[in-house]
Amino acid sequence: MAQLNNDQWSGIPRGAGDDPDPVVGALPKISTSEIKMGQLAEPGHHEEPTASELPLNTAVSASVAAAPASDPESRTGRVHTTDEGITLVPTRANPVARSLLAKMWISTAPPTQALNIVDRLQGTPYANPKVNKDQDASARRTLEFALDLGETLIRYGAGALEVETSIIAVTAALGLSYLDVDITNQSLHLNYSPPDAESYSILRVVRSSTANYAGLVLVHQLVSDIIAGGVSRSESAKRLKSIMNRPKPFPRWIVASGNAVFAAAFVLFIGGSWLGALVAMGSSSIVSQIGRYGARWRVPAFFTIAASTFVVTGIALVSYELHAPIDPALVVSGGILLLLPSGRFVSALQDAINGFPVTSVGRLFSAGLTYTAIVSGISTALVISSVLGWESVDVHQIVKTEYPAWLLVVLVAVAIIAGAVTEQSSVKLLLPTAGIAVGGYLVQLLCEYIGLGARATPAVVATVIGFAARFAADKLHSPQLVIAAPAVMFLLPGLMIFRAMYAIVFDASDMSSGLVEMFNAFAIMLSIAGGVVFGDTLCRPLTSSARRERRRIRRR
């Protein structure tokens, strides 16, 4: 048996699809003693070697190739033993194993590749928007509508993630790709740069804000209808304009009454007397008028809030000087609670966690200024009372009235409903918000029973409220913030703030303890906001949008 040289190989005809002639020197030389390949057998003298005479890999290949079709075990690449007692290992991996390894090691989204902006919708209520085929092709008008939508959401108090996902979902549903969204505190920037069309870049600065949670719910429903594919751009613009021109659900006198009812209910909840609740109700009514005229005269919110807390603290101290059977600390705590920026703290923490650090810092600074205004009003009233020589208040021995548990539950529900009214929440969300708050109060009692601690208890309760608020918001088709922000109001440390300010103003020798308590009050407010955001994150896999996403992935 002679081995063919290059000239003999070149004389052999090749069929279609055969490899071209190898270049000399391109392949390594392999001797015939290393592997019996590349030889031509003489006709009639070729004998198939047995499996035991071949190396292991070659024996396996020969055995599998020579196996009959009725022997599936030999032809499927599985490890098996021949009749001669030789264990044969397949030369190729099992197809199932290869598929599993490919899924484990091969990534479908390389880490260096730019992420699609629509991927930001995963885990939100706006995932998988449906493209509307009948929308107007004008990209400029679509961008202007998206900008109006985002401005409305920011004015009504939505978080940066809610604004961004709403704009992305709307533009994607209206067939607009190649869009970038940038939200920086109160500015909203949209940049549209398609590869084969004219580019647009538009900017809007939101210079005012208002409490309108009912408007947030309506805008949320509008976005949901758009991504469902049943609303055109022109019809969406009309609906958004009607939402902006729509009056708030509660008139001013009901909002003022809600503010007064909340203060009275909370004073009773923390152990105040019925007379103290009436005093808090009267002072809160005056605060509502101060806020109304401050907005009409364009007074900055810092001075309006400082004047409001000054009035609340002054009325409480005057009543105490007149020997009324009240505790000023409890009255002030109920009066300033609605002035605390709880919703802004929640939005700021949510923005920081979701990747909007600049917006988060801006909102935290704004909330910190509000907090400072409250502290300034309290300290000013305390200093004036000290100059006038009024009777001092012992903030370390506060006399509290014990009420039955069922009355405390009722007070929580009433206070939260009144607080939601002051935030102009939707009517259909009042009872669910109160129910979630009552559930949170029961969790608070459980945490206090097991001795969880005064610092960890608010965070745990806020997490439970945030979880329940996300679940209820998914069922009621509303944002989570409009339910969670009013529901955590009973956790706010109003009494701790008054104690800290009293120690700072009147007890110079113990000022360090007052500063520590003030810092603790601020830390509790941040832990409450963080708990709400954490509960929202925990509940996202249970929402309807997440379930639809999992079903879509399984259908792939």
C-alpha positions, 0 to 999 in steps of 0.5 A: 500500500503506497502513500500518495504524493502531492502530484497523485492527489492533484490528479484525483478529481474533486466533487462540488463542495470539496476542500481546495488543495492545501497550501504546502507548508500550511499543515503540520506533517503527521507520520503514518505511525502516529495515526492511520489516516490519509491512506487509500486501501487497495481494492479487495484487501481492506479489512475493518479493524476490531474495536480492541485493536484501535485506540480508545477514541478511534474505537469508539468512533468505529463502534458507533459508526458500525452499530446497527440502526436498531442499537440506539445506545451505540448511536446516541453518543452514550457511554456503554460497554460492548460485547467484548467488555470494553467501555466506550466513551463517545467522542462528542458530548451529549447534545443536552449537555452541550446545550446546557453548557452553551446557556451557561457560558454564552451570554446573549447580551455582551456586557460591553454592548449598549443597553436598549432603553426599553429594557428600563421598563422591566420590573415596572408596570409599563413592561412590554409596551404594544406599538400603535400602528395608527399613530401619527408619524410626526416625531416632534409632536410625539416628543412634545406630548412626552415632555408634557406628560413628564412635566405633569408627573414631576409637578404632581410629585412623582419620582424620577423613575416613574417619570422616566419609565412613563416617557419611555413606555409612551414613546415606544408605544407610539413608535418612536425609537432612538430616544434618550431621557435625562431627568435632573432634579426639576429639568427634563431633557429629551433627545431624539436622534434617528440615524436617517432622519432629523434630530430633535432635542427639547428641554423643559424646566418644572418650576412649580409643584402641587399636591395632586395624587389623584392627578398622578393616578389619572396620568398612570392610567393614561400611560397604561392605556397608551401602552395597551395600544388602544389610544392614539397620540392625538387622543392621548394629548387631549386626555392629558390636557383634560387631566391638567385642567381637571379640578382637584377631588377635594375643595380647599375647605375639605383639605383644611378640615382634613388637616385639622382632623389629622392633627386631632386624631394623631394627638389622641393617638400618641396619648394626648387629651381631648382638650389637646386634640381640640387645640391642635385642631384649631392651630392646624386650621390656622396653619392651613390659612397661612399656607393659602395666603403664603402661596397667594403672596408668593412667599417662599415655602421655607418661611411659610412652613417656619411661620406655621410651626411657630404658630403651632408651638406658640398656641401650645405654649400659650395654652400651657401657660394658661394652665390648660390640662394639655401637654404642649409636646403632644400638641406640637407633635400633632400640629407639625406632622403634616408639615414634615416632608415624608413624601419628598423623603420617600421620592428622594430615597427612591431616586437614589436607589434607582440611579438618579443621584443628582435628582436625589440630592436635590430632593434631599436638600429640599426636604432638609430645608423643610425640616430646617424650617420646622426646627426654626419655627419651633425654636423661635417660639421656645426662645420667645416663651423663655424671654417672656418668662413663661413656665418651662415644659418638662419634655422628659416626663410627658403625661400620656393618656392610655386609650383602648386598642380598638380606639387606637386602630380607629384613630390611625384609620381616621388620621390616615384618611384625613392625611390622604385628603390633604394630599388630594388623593383619589377617593377610591384609594382612601379606604385601601390606604387606611387599611394598609396603615392599620395593618402597619400599626398592627405590625408595629405592635408586634415589633414592640411586643417582641422587643425589636427596638425603637430604631428598627421598628419604623423601618420594618413597619415601613417595609411592610407598608411599602410591600402592601402598597405596591401590591394594592397599587398594582390591583388598583392601577395606581402608583405606589407612592400615592398609597405608601406616602400617606400610610406611613404618616403615623410613624413620623417622629414629631414628638422626638423633634420637639424634644430635641429642639427643647433640649437645644434651646433650654438646656445648654449643658445637655445640648449634645443629647438634643443634637443626637436626638435630632439626628436620630429623628432625621435618621428615622425618617430616612429609614422609613423612606428606605423601608417603603422603597425596599418593600416596593422592590420586594413586591415587584416579582408578584405584580401582574407586569412581572407575571406577564414578563415571565409568561412571555419569556417562557413562550420564547 
